[in-house]
Amino acid sequence: MIITATGIVLLTVAIYIVMSLIYRRFHHPVLLPALTATAAVVALLLVFEIPYETYMIGGQWINRLLGPAVVSLAYPLYKQRHVLRQNLPAILGGSIAGLLVGMCSGMLLTTWLGFSRLYVLSVSPKSITTPVAIQISGSLGGDSSLTSVFVMIAGFTGAIGGPYILKLFRIQSEAGIGIGLGTASHALGTAKSLEYGEQSVSMSSVAMTVCAIVGSVIGPLIVWLMVH
């Protein structure tokens, strides 16, 4: 089978478009395109026995678009700057509190279940966006591959379960929704917040950024307090 970079990119984009159409039709959280498209790609790789390295011939170009996609969040952020100034204490307080709960709960759970120190260190930055989480994990002695998996699990769990929790507690504030999704589920949560309005996207992107910055600073301290 001849596989080209262009073919992989087109296939991946086509799968995502199809899954997006399905999501728009049924609009169920479990059918989130990022989740279903990922599952479909993995299934294809397994069925046709395509190595991950081969897929990344084209997949790397899609991966490189992650940076510009995150930077593009600056536009809704700029448009909602007056809202950010008004809600700055709530944004900082909610984001930092969520970050602490996310880091500590993951470490406590893996410790309680008897996982090795490597897993405990790798799961600590799970609530931080992937590029930063990998750097934090590496500096703490964790495994970047494990951290990537934990970050994905946290992202998908929050993006899928978040709407149910918001509905359960009757949270209707766009600012509150954005802060919650951005803190708990980073980039995937921010993508989900698009469905709730521009203000939610702005709050979510700020919360994601705050978690990345604060997490990189206090992460080593939390690990030192809980592991040593």
Disulfide bonds with the S-S distance in Angstrom:
none
